[in-house]
């Protein structure tokens, strides 16, 4: 039989085919959108710390990934035989097909989301916790935008799969593209011409939506965004740091008889530390001595096994083995700011948005007021001209200066610095240290974990030397110099 080109061309203008194409688009988009939303919820449930919730989500994923879609389609469509009350809507092929597709695809998309959630750096969660964003706030403002960007290519592929899977819905008599083609070639036996037309319509749908998804992917790709020109004044002078004066005889922050264990390994035990208001304390010591764990225990990033953390005399954290029951102290926890070793800026936000996020979330003022304050802080750290850049466009030193401004935006009573220069190259260490030194002179209460010995001695009111989970020295820089002069283990470490 000779190939009928005229017949094939007529099929490209077939009203039945175009109606079926529109139906496939509607079914595919509805199934994909619902599956993306439900899949994210299942992925969150899969990662839940509550075992029953996690197991239920795992069972859902296992079952519906194992069940062939064709079997699921037939089962859902015939469910009214067992439950007649469902016949009002399940007897509609579109509804049955949509439900079956969503049940099946949610299981696959949940695993895509789970992989994306796992790919979001742990530091992003910690930065959100330190800023007091709460679990929902962290997910909405930090995790979901980043996870969506990571998952989008795989989600796009899943949409293509859904478009092709709609051909199976023909078994329940939904007039999609393949069923229309079958009806045509059973009438005239022109199988090749008809199936070429069927292929054309599927390829057209996939091509159009693939292009749209690529545009969406490009729009969400913050790593390729370029900074807009700054609208802020470029000639502003550095703003003087806010002056703090002591208002209480209580230590600004203290840890009493703290103990932290990881399994059988004890990081520190029976350790106490008190920092006065307006005091700058530097914590030094060899790697593995417990410095970082100690400072992270002061704001709850590491849960203590024993011990109590006080903020101006108020117990805000207690070890898991303590009998002390604490009320929920959300406001008090906001009074402890932190600057991380690896910056932990939010990569999908501009410099200005990074600084504004927490004050806006906590309603510390209207947007114009918050924006003006954020610009003052960026000016203070020398980053005002970069306010519209994204973190990937900045050097390490610049990112750390933005991180300092972000921590200052919440006006914390205590600032914690976890080795703020260890991730920087030697050329940018100095600029960050100068900013921290200026803050130290302003009377802020600061606890700094650092390996910069000269800096610690120059800016600190007190230096704490930790070794093997205990405090081996706790005194002023002058006392440290005198002890080093006597030549002991501390002298070997400091090497003045």
Protein Blocks (a to p, Z undefined) as FASTA:
>chain_A
ZZdfklmmmmmmgfklmmmmmmmmmmmmmmmmmmmmmmmmmmmmmmpcblklmmmmmmmm
mmmmmpcfklmmmmmmmmmmmmmmlmmmmmpmklmmmmmmmmmmmmmmmmmmmmmmmmpc
fklmmmmmmnonojmlmmmmmmmmmmmmmmmmmmmmmmmmmmmmmmmmmmnopacfklmm
mmmmmmnopmklmmmmmmmmmmmmmmmmmmmmmmmmmmmmmklcccdddfbdfkbccddd
dddddfbfbdfbdcehiacdehjbcfbghiacdddehiacddeddehilmmmmmmmmnop
accfbdcddeehiafbdcfkbcbdcdddfklmmmpccddfklopafkbcfklmmmmmmmm
nopacfklmmmmmmmmmmmnopmmmmmpcfklpcfklmmmmmmmmmmmnopabdcdehkl
lmpcfklmmmmmmmmmmmmmnopacddddfblklmmmmpmbdcddeehiafbdcdfklmm
mmmmnopaklmmnoZZ
